[in-house]
């Protein structure tokens, strides 16, 4: 009996010891150290920072020979193994993928954006009044808001002006038009019978359609060698359908900020800028993705007159909470540098647009805009002499704060680098 009591007491003491060990600062620090990291070539600072709290730990590294590189690692990537040791005994191993350094030129310039859709976009239904009543042929044919009309009777459609002649011809012939539409990445066919409007000679589809969109944003960066650029930091969606616009082609144009509608709680505010046909075309738009618009500049000689030389980029694991700066325009075409604070940053293993929470702290910018306003999206974020991301969204209930995306995702979308795919950044064990 006494032996059973002793065993139970010893078991409880061992359990309490294990629990206290697990709650100790050193063990929690050890557990938080990632087993895999991605760094830029020649930089092991993130590894040192991850282990510096463990005073008794020594660090040693070994570089994998190129012939034995793991699958999925490109030829110009280097994998190092960092071993953490205590009294000569290995306690943890970190696989460190080293990527070639990349430098781009930060933007900050205000740009006008003109997008032409792939086909024409259906943004609404309307009733056609006839002698027999009112109805919408488009709605009756099963065409939905957000559908993209690609072809009519086998003819490719790229502009609204093309639609009328085919619809009128079908109406005159008393037949339906065959429409090829794109819906949620699927192509389907619909037959639509146009109706002749009462008191008119024209036939109508009962659809509101759009073939282009325009707006204002901010250039984030460009690569002087390839002339590729990235801007906005978020997707452009149609104002009516709220769906991403599928781009056929487009242009970015030099624009000038004419005034600012200051943001307030519940109202994010916006930049008002002049955008005309006579303004200088800076480049083409080739992609509209979750991370902004991307394309090629006509000439890689844009200047912001603050940082006009190539600047290194930082991975998400390198971004720190604390002071940073953004480049943006609040008047005319003058790019200025303003203070912000990185409130939080998430080292991301998969692409995501909201990797950072930022807060405007610069009194001058707060006075001019109230914080982050529409049109500021894409403003490059700089910390410790490196481009770390771009402004993307504003908090509606707090215009001084908002989200930012990490620069690595934008670089990949632009085609400047593909080294950030399938990363293993900060996978904790």
ChimeraX attribute file (.defattr): number of C-alpha atoms within 10 A of each C-alpha:
attribute: neighborCount
match mode: 1-to-1
recipient: residues
	/A:1	5
	/A:2	6
	/A:3	8
	/A:4	9
	/A:5	10
	/A:6	11
	/A:7	11
	/A:8	11
	/A:9	12
	/A:10	12
	/A:11	12
	/A:12	12
	/A:13	12
	/A:14	12
	/A:15	12
	/A:16	12
	/A:17	12
	/A:18	12
	/A:19	11
	/A:20	12
	/A:21	13
	/A:22	13
	/A:23	11
	/A:24	11
	/A:25	13
	/A:26	14
	/A:27	13
	/A:28	12
	/A:29	14
	/A:30	19
	/A:31	14
	/A:32	15
	/A:33	20
	/A:34	21
	/A:35	19
	/A:36	20
	/A:37	23
	/A:38	24
	/A:39	24
	/A:40	22
	/A:41	15
	/A:42	10
	/A:43	13
	/A:44	15
	/A:45	11
	/A:46	15
	/A:47	19
	/A:48	11
	/A:49	10
	/A:50	14
	/A:51	19
	/A:52	14
	/A:53	13
	/A:54	15
	/A:55	9
	/A:56	11
	/A:57	19
	/A:58	16
	/A:59	16
	/A:60	11
	/A:61	14
	/A:62	11
	/A:63	14
	/A:64	13
	/A:65	10
	/A:66	14
	/A:67	7
	/A:68	8
	/A:69	16
	/A:70	11
	/A:71	6
	/A:72	10
	/A:73	16
	/A:74	13
	/A:75	9
	/A:76	11
	/A:77	17
	/A:78	21
	/A:79	22
	/A:80	18
	/A:81	17
	/A:82	20
	/A:83	18
	/A:84	21
	/A:85	16
	/A:86	14
	/A:87	9
	/A:88	9
	/A:89	11
	/A:90	14
	/A:91	12
	/A:92	18
	/A:93	18
	/A:94	19
	/A:95	19
	/A:96	24
	/A:97	21
	/A:98	21
	/A:99	20
	/A:100	13
	/A:101	13
	/A:102	17
	/A:103	18
	/A:104	23
	/A:105	23
	/A:106	32
	/A:107	29
	/A:108	31
	/A:109	29
	/A:110	33
	/A:111	28
	/A:112	26
	/A:113	25
	/A:114	19
	/A:115	25
	/A:116	21
	/A:117	20
	/A:118	21
	/A:119	24
	/A:120	26
	/A:121	28
	/A:122	22
	/A:123	19
	/A:124	19
	/A:125	19
	/A:126	16
	/A:127	18
	/A:128	20
	/A:129	17
	/A:130	14
	/A:131	9
	/A:132	7
	/A:133	9
	/A:134	15
	/A:135	17
	/A:136	20
	/A:137	22
	/A:138	26
	/A:139	18
	/A:140	14
	/A:141	14
	/A:142	11
	/A:143	23
	/A:144	17
	/A:145	20
	/A:146	22
	/A:147	23
	/A:148	27
	/A:149	26
	/A:150	20
	/A:151	20
	/A:152	21
	/A:153	14
	/A:154	11
	/A:155	14
	/A:156	15
	/A:157	19
	/A:158	20
	/A:159	17
	/A:160	14
	/A:161	9
	/A:162	14
	/A:163	19
	/A:164	13
	/A:165	12
	/A:166	14
	/A:167	25
	/A:168	20
	/A:169	16
	/A:170	18
	/A:171	21
	/A:172	14
	/A:173	9
	/A:174	12
	/A:175	14
	/A:176	17
	/A:177	22
	/A:178	18
	/A:179	20
	/A:180	22
	/A:181	23
	/A:182	19
	/A:183	15
	/A:184	9
	/A:185	7
	/A:186	7
	/A:187	13
	/A:188	12
	/A:189	15
	/A:190	16
	/A:191	19
	/A:192	24
	/A:193	22
	/A:194	25
	/A:195	25
	/A:196	19
	/A:197	18
	/A:198	15
	/A:199	9
	/A:200	8
	/A:201	11
	/A:202	17
	/A:203	21
	/A:204	22
	/A:205	28
	/A:206	23
	/A:207	21
	/A:208	14
	/A:209	20
	/A:210	18
	/A:211	22
	/A:212	22
	/A:213	16
	/A:214	14
	/A:215	16
	/A:216	26
	/A:217	28
	/A:218	29
	/A:219	29
	/A:220	31
	/A:221	30
	/A:222	28
	/A:223	21
	/A:224	18
	/A:225	9
	/A:226	12
	/A:227	16
	/A:228	22
	/A:229	30
	/A:230	31
	/A:231	34
	/A:232	30
	/A:233	34
	/A:234	23
	/A:235	19
	/A:236	24
	/A:237	16
	/A:238	17
	/A:239	11
	/A:240	11
	/A:241	15
	/A:242	11
	/A:243	15
	/A:244	15
	/A:245	25
	/A:246	20
	/A:247	20
	/A:248	17
	/A:249	17
	/A:250	21
	/A:251	21
	/A:252	28
	/A:253	22
	/A:254	21
	/A:255	24
	/A:256	23
	/A:257	20
	/A:258	13
	/A:259	16
	/A:260	19
	/A:261	16
	/A:262	20
	/A:263	24
	/A:264	18
	/A:265	13
	/A:266	11
	/A:267	16
	/A:268	23
	/A:269	22
	/A:270	18
	/A:271	23
	/A:272	19
	/A:273	23
	/A:274	15
	/A:275	20
	/A:276	11
	/A:277	7
	/A:278	8
	/A:279	13
	/A:280	13
	/A:281	17
	/A:282	18
	/A:283	21
	/A:284	22
	/A:285	22
	/A:286	17
	/A:287	22
	/A:288	24
	/A:289	20
	/A:290	19
	/A:291	30
	/A:292	25
	/A:293	30
	/A:294	27
	/A:295	24
	/A:296	21
	/A:297	22
	/A:298	12
	/A:299	10
	/A:300	18
	/A:301	12
	/A:302	16
	/A:303	15
	/A:304	19
	/A:305	11
	/A:306	13
	/A:307	16
	/A:308	14
	/A:309	14
	/A:310	17
	/A:311	17
	/A:312	17
	/A:313	25
	/A:314	24
	/A:315	21
	/A:316	25
	/A:317	18
	/A:318	18
	/A:319	23
	/A:320	18
	/A:321	15
	/A:322	12
	/A:323	16
	/A:324	24
	/A:325	23
	/A:326	26
	/A:327	27
	/A:328	30
	/A:329	23
	/A:330	22
	/A:331	18
	/A:332	14
	/A:333	19
	/A:334	15
	/A:335	21
	/A:336	18
	/A:337	18
	/A:338	18
	/A:339	18
	/A:340	23
	/A:341	20
	/A:342	22
	/A:343	16
	/A:344	15
	/A:345	21
	/A:346	17
	/A:347	17
	/A:348	19
	/A:349	16
	/A:350	12
	/A:351	19
	/A:352	13
	/A:353	22
	/A:354	20
	/A:355	21
	/A:356	25
	/A:357	21
	/A:358	26
	/A:359	23
	/A:360	22
	/A:361	18
	/A:362	16
	/A:363	12
	/A:364	12
	/A:365	20
	/A:366	17
	/A:367	10
	/A:368	15
	/A:369	22
	/A:370	22
	/A:371	28
	/A:372	32
	/A:373	25
	/A:374	21
	/A:375	26
	/A:376	30
	/A:377	28
	/A:378	33
	/A:379	30
	/A:380	31
	/A:381	30
	/A:382	25
	/A:383	22
	/A:384	12
	/A:385	13
	/A:386	20
	/A:387	29
	/A:388	25
	/A:389	31
	/A:390	36
	/A:391	31
	/A:392	28
	/A:393	26
	/A:394	26
	/A:395	19
	/A:396	18
	/A:397	13
	/A:398	18
	/A:399	25
	/A:400	25
	/A:401	22
	/A:402	22
	/A:403	23
	/A:404	28
	/A:405	29
	/A:406	31
	/A:407	25
	/A:408	24
	/A:409	24
	/A:410	30
	/A:411	26
	/A:412	17
	/A:413	21
	/A:414	26
	/A:415	14
	/A:416	21
	/A:417	15
	/A:418	14
	/A:419	17
	/A:420	18
	/A:421	14
	/A:422	12
	/A:423	17
	/A:424	20
	/A:425	22
	/A:426	20
	/A:427	16
	/A:428	13
	/A:429	11
